[in-house]
Each structure stands twice: as structure tokens, then as C-alpha cells.
Amino acid sequence: MNTAATNLIDESISIEIDAAAEIVFDLVTDITRMGEWSPETVSATWLDGVDRAAVGHRFEGRNELGFLRWATKPEITELAEGRTFAFRVPGKGGPEWRYDLEPTATGGVRVTESVTQDTRSPAPLRLLQRLGGAADRAASLRLGMTTTLERLKVAAEGVAAAPGPDRVTA
């Protein structure tokens, strides 16, 4: 829900995926693959010599929105194997992104992607977002999260359907 009166963001989208939580978790936490799922984050690379997710690790995400291009250097703030992956974008108004995984009765997993921002973005950034095509940033984020989760579902279910112990996530 977007709290329009203060321009704060608190959005989440969920999807059920017919794959084991560990498969989905491995895909979500491999940030080098984020460009495969996200329509806004087109690529990501690990920073500081690390090559996997852990609390305190950072990565650079390259983003696009309309004609806008920018990079961020989020830090992982929470990591619970098979359950939670969260990171915060630095700077004034930097949001926190989360992926929460819950097992389903059918053996799959329900994935919830969420973004919260408790400080209003600076006015120049809000103007750029509107010029880039996101007049309603919360709606733009919901659409992007929906696309991200749908693409993640296709990838995870493809891995889950791969034969035997030789299946890979890369």
C-alpha cells in the first residue's frame, strides 16, 4: 500500500512457485542473475571481492527506468537460508527490498517480494522518476515486482523439472 499523503512506499507482491524453497532461494540470492528477472535492475555484480550472499555483503545493481540509468550499492541486511533475503539501498530515502519464502502444502513455495521506504525520496529523484515514466512510483514498483516474480517462477520451475541430482541453477 502506498501512503500517498507522505509519499512513503510499502508494497508487496506474492506468487506461488512449484519448486522447493532451496531452489528458489538459490536463484534469488544469486544477485548476478537479478537482471534475468527484474525489468528495472538489469544487472548486478558482487563488490569487495565476495561472490555470494551474506549479511554485510554488498553488490552493485545497475538499473533502468525509461531513459534513466543509475547504479546503487545495496548491502545485505538479513539472510535466513531458504526463508529470507533482504537488502537496503544506501542514501536518503534508500528502500529496503525483501524476499520472504514460505513452504506451501503442495511442496512448493510462496515468495513475497516487498519494498519499504520510510523516508521520502529527494524532490529531484521524484521528478526524475516521473520523467522516466513512473508518475506513480508505487504502481511502477508493483508492476516490476509482478514481472520479477513471474520470471523467477518460470526459472525456478524449470530447474525443479530438470532430471535428477544433476540439475543446476546456473
C-alpha positions in Angstrom: 0.0 0.0 0.0 1.4 3.4 -1.0 0.9 6.0 1.7 0.3 8.9 -0.8 0.0 11.6 1.9 3.6 11.2 2.8 4.9 9.6 -0.4 6.3 6.6 1.5 6.3 3.2 0.0 5.2 -0.1 1.4 4.5 -2.6 -1.4 4.5 -6.4 -1.6 3.6 -9.0 -4.3 3.4 -12.7 -3.8 3.4 -15.7 -6.1 3.3 -19.5 -5.6 6.1 -21.4 -7.3 6.1 -25.2 -7.8 9.7 -25.7 -6.7 11.5 -26.4 -3.4 12.4 -23.3 -1.3 16.1 -24.1 -1.6 15.9 -23.8 -5.4 14.1 -20.5 -5.3 16.3 -19.2 -2.5 19.5 -20.0 -4.5 18.1 -18.2 -7.5 17.0 -15.1 -5.5 20.3 -14.8 -3.6 22.4 -15.1 -6.7 22.2 -11.4 -7.4 24.3 -11.8 -10.6 21.1 -13.3 -12.1 18.8 -10.4 -11.0 18.8 -8.9 -14.5 17.1 -12.1 -15.7 14.1 -11.5 -13.6 13.8 -7.7 -12.9 12.6 -5.2 -15.5 14.4 -2.4 -13.6 17.6 -4.0 -12.2 19.2 -5.0 -15.5 22.4 -6.4 -13.9 24.2 -6.9 -10.6 27.7 -7.7 -9.5 29.3 -8.5 -6.2 31.6 -5.9 -4.6 34.5 -6.1 -2.2 35.8 -9.5 -3.5 32.7 -11.5 -2.4 30.9 -14.0 -4.6 27.8 -15.0 -2.5 25.1 -13.5 -0.3 25.8 -12.9 3.4 24.8 -10.3 5.8 27.0 -7.2 5.3 28.0 -8.2 1.8 27.4 -5.5 -0.9 26.7 -5.6 -4.6 26.2 -3.1 -7.4 22.9 -3.0 -9.1 22.5 -1.3 -12.5 19.0 0.0 -13.1 17.0 1.4 -15.9 13.6 3.2 -15.9 12.6 4.7 -19.2 15.6 6.8 -20.3 17.1 6.9 -16.8 20.2 4.8 -16.0 21.7 4.6 -12.5 23.6 2.3 -10.2 23.2 1.5 -6.5 25.4 -0.3 -4.0 23.0 -2.1 -1.6 24.0 -4.0 1.5 22.5 -7.3 2.6 20.7 -6.8 5.9 19.1 -10.2 6.5 19.7 -13.7 5.3 18.0 -16.8 6.6 18.7 -19.9 4.5 15.7 -20.9 2.5 13.5 -18.2 4.1 14.6 -14.6 3.8 16.8 -12.4 1.7 16.8 -8.6 2.4 19.0 -5.7 1.4 18.9 -1.9 1.8 19.8 0.7 -0.8 22.1 3.3 0.7 21.3 7.0 0.7 18.5 9.3 1.7 15.2 7.6 1.0 17.0 4.3 0.2 14.4 1.5 0.3 14.7 -2.0 1.8 13.9 -4.9 -0.5 12.9 -8.3 0.8 12.2 -11.8 -0.5 10.3 -14.0 2.0 9.8 -17.7 1.2 7.1 -19.9 2.9 6.6 -23.5 2.1 3.2 -24.5 0.6 1.1 -27.6 1.3 1.8 -28.8 -2.2 5.6 -28.8 -1.7 6.2 -25.6 -3.5 6.9 -22.2 -2.0 5.1 -18.9 -1.7 7.5 -16.0 -2.5 6.7 -12.5 -1.3 8.8 -9.6 -2.7 8.4 -6.4 -0.8 9.9 -2.9 -0.8 9.6 -0.4 2.0 10.8 3.2 2.1 10.3 5.1 5.3 11.9 8.4 4.2 10.7 10.4 1.3 12.9 10.4 -1.8 14.6 13.8 -2.5 12.5 16.0 -4.8 15.0 15.8 -7.7 14.8 12.0 -7.6 11.0 12.0 -7.6 11.0 14.4 -10.6 13.4 12.1 -12.5 11.2 9.1 -11.7 8.2 10.9 -13.1 10.1 11.9 -16.2 11.3 8.3 -16.6 7.8 7.1 -16.8 6.9 6.3 -13.2 4.5 9.1 -12.3 3.1 6.7 -9.7 6.3 5.1 -8.3 4.4 2.6 -6.1 2.4 1.3 -9.1 5.6 1.1 -11.1 7.2 -0.9 -8.4 4.2 -3.3 -8.1 4.3 -3.9 -11.8 8.1 -4.5 -11.7 7.8 -6.9 -8.8 5.0 -8.8 -10.5 7.2 -9.2 -13.6 10.2 -10.2 -11.5 8.3 -12.9 -9.6 6.7 -14.3 -12.8 10.1 -14.6 -14.4 11.6 -16.1 -11.3 8.7 -18.7 -11.3 9.5 -19.8 -14.8 13.2 -20.2 -14.0 12.7 -22.0 -10.7 10.1 -24.4 -12.1 12.4 -25.1 -15.0 15.2 -26.0 -12.5 12.7 -28.1 -10.4 11.7 -30.0 -13.5 15.3 -30.8 -14.5 16.1 -34.5 -14.2 17.8 -36.0 -11.1 20.6 -34.8 -8.9 22.5 -33.2 -11.9 20.2 -30.2 -12.1 21.9 -26.9 -11.8 20.8 -23.4 -11.0 23.4 -21.6 -13.1 
